[in-house]
Amino acid sequence: MKLLTFLNLILIVCLFGCLASQQTATQPIQTDTSSTDGDASSTLAMIELSSPKTTYSAQDPIPVELTTTNGKYDLLVPISSVTMQRAFRQLTVTDSNGQVVMIKKPIPLSNTMKTLYKAGKSIRCVQGLDMRAGTAHTSQLENLQTHYRLEPGSYTVQVKLELEVYREFMQDQHPEIIELQREIFSIQNSKNPQFTPEVKKEAIGYTQDQIDLIKEKYIDKLQNIYLPLNARRGKALLESNTISLTIQ
């Protein structure tokens, strides 16, 4: 970085040889594996399925929307579960004979994953959403017929959603911040006798100043939050209403 002083450059060069083989591990976080179900699920959040019309022609796109409304608690949940097509991964289409229509094209199930860094540990995370009590978020599927072959007839549609809940989050990090945090960890754990406590303190202080400058510079671009995968608290199975559609 241009902001590195000559002293800091020397420290990096000295550390490179003796610390290059140092490994990072996942941060140990206490996990609660209990799941929420039954009445707890219904009070945690509700999901509602809707479509603009009830009757479509075989050539019409059939948009559907899933609205997730939070209950009385603030929740930390994966953003893809309530704002992206991943929310429809357990969508079921049933014909008038009660037969489940097989999917012809899978619904994208992408999650926004990222590895962040804390206290010398690499932490695998999923992008999260701080879902406030009483708020609602929507996911949209542009065309049901893209994923299901629907002949003229009557159908019912329902969605089940496994809403994962997490106990903590981490703020997004710029790549340069991650590298500087690794540098701090390396300095702290250096056994090189040239790195006296005073030298370590000065080098760490300077590097932390660089982190603060980068945070200030990119403050508007680091608004996303991420949920450590091993901080999952549990999950609730939510069931939507059933809507009826007619294909002419």
Sequence and secondary structure as in RCSB ss.txt:
>XXXX:A:sequence
MKLLTFLNLILIVCLFGCLASQQTATQPIQTDTSSTDGDASSTLAMIELSSPKTTYSAQDPIPVELTTTNGKYDL
LVPISSVTMQRAFRQLTVTDSNGQVVMIKKPIPLSNTMKTLYKAGKSIRCVQGLDMRAGTAHTSQLENLQTHYRL
EPGSYTVQVKLELEVYREFMQDQHPEIIELQREIFSIQNSKNPQFTPEVKKEAIGYTQDQIDLIKEKYIDKLQNI
YLPLNARRGKALLESNTISLTIQ
>XXXX:A:secstr
 TT  HHHHHHHHHHHHHHTT              B THHHHHHEEEEEE S SEE TTS   EEEEEEE SS E
EEETHHHHSGGGGTTEEEEETTS B  BSS       EEEEEETTEEEEEEEEEEE TT EEEEEES HHHHB  
 SEEEEEEEEEEEEEES  EE   HHHHHHHHHHHHHHT   TT  HHHHHHHHHHHHHHHHHHHHHTGGG   E
EEEGGGEEEEEEEE   EEEEE 
